[in-house]
């Protein structure tokens, strides 16, 4: 039984029932929207219902996935990040590198020049020549000793000379290899005062710290290369969410570069060390093959959503609910009498949500009821 009623404000009616009728204190009863304040009922005429294009339907069940929100960045694996310097000091003679440029393993990055490179090549050629001499002398002294024609002292001296020169030769040969000079083809006619520095991996130039004419030392980083083939997600998870994550767990993320795409990854490392200041841990995840195939950039800022448990709940679209502090209100059809729709206002506690729907539990008596599916805010919002 209704105890008291009042007419909804004109601005509200204008919003949901444009052009259907005028608002005034003398509005005909059949055109009025009434709220029974004590019984929390709302009455709509059939004309009002149709004019406002309102719809009713049951609350349907659907699966809601709990998501843990996090932020992170894309990182290259340590083995795919290279800081390149020269093993030898020198002046930069040639370079045409630009940050962002793509390079292949073995591609020339820059050329260095230094007269000291000539001395290394000279020492190698001398060691190579002396090695042949000392090898022959060693073999001769070894044969003479066996025939008791030469003394053991001479044999030992020949052996020492040969071994010292062999070690020096091998050392210089390795040094030439680091200088990218082919020792097998080296001769007095093709000595060079320049050496080439090449890319050790495929990737993109992330930093260039040299220019022509600059002198660089072995401890200076000249170029940095990043290979984007196997990028990882590095994200921060708060301590309170740790029980909700596990190895292999799926996550999705978005980035500014592709605002309309959703990428996938799976957790493959959870740090056991908790940051005492932030009360958080570092988590790493590997991208799926489909996501990895995209043109992604290390350092990109990410909005991450980690998929947790799934729950089946009754749901209504967001247009069917109005938030009132810590709970939501909906209109459920109590009965239809003649040309009137009589709705009751019910309070619902939302326990899950997604972009379009809100999920909740329903008492048994409301499971088969019809809810107002749209326009609820216009009726209950203010």
ABEGO torsion letter per residue (X at the ends): XBABBBBBBAAAAAAABBGABBBBAABBAAABBBBBAAAGBBBBBAAAAAAAGBBBBBBBBBBBBBBBBBBBBBBBBAAABBBBBBABBEBBABBABBBGBBBBBGBBABBBBBAAAAAAAAAAAAAAAAAAAAAAAAAAAAAAAAAGABBAAAAAAAAAAAAAAAAAAAAAAAAAAAAGBBAAABBAAABBABBBBBBABBEBBABBABBBGBBBBAABBABBBBBAABBBBBBBBBAAAAAABBBGBBBBBBBAABAABBBBBBBABBBABBBAAAGBBBBBBBBBAAAAABBBBBGBBBBBBBBBBBBBBBBBBAAABBBBEABBBBBBBABBBEABBBBBBBBBBBABBBAABBBBBBBAAAAABBBBABGAAAAAAX
